[in-house]
């Protein structure tokens, strides 16, 4: 695990330096063997995050594939820039709680907007806590969740 983390740190810092960003990236691991990469805030946050996190997810994909291609034992990566994912997840949970209350009160299913896999995962977990059932519907970028009363 340590070798995978060292490689991920160096690879991420090398990619960032290619774009003229020289930052010290923090790397840790979670209990489910995911390498957590945290890029601190800088003047290029908007560029590194991209529209709705697209650039950040792309960088995460690059790091994960570099680990796989170099045959490291751990290749699952979660990359965050300036705590963007954490803040986004907190905002999403706040909105989702309102959606859950509305579905419980009305007893009617609710189609949510299209979401990426990470956001859908948050909704699925939260819905289970509220005693609601969920279903992912659609393909690709159109994939969304339908909240249903239990």
ZIBEL-V488361 format. One record per helix or strand of 2 or more residues. SS is the DSSP state (alpha for helix, beta for strand). FROM is the first residue (numbers start at 1). TO is the last residue. If there is no record, write none. Layout:
BEGIN
SS | FROM | TO
SS | FROM | TO
END
This chain:
BEGIN
alpha | 2 | 18
beta | 26 | 29
beta | 35 | 39
alpha | 45 | 49
alpha | 51 | 69
beta | 77 | 81
alpha | 84 | 106
beta | 110 | 114
alpha | 117 | 129
beta | 133 | 137
alpha | 140 | 142
beta | 144 | 148
END
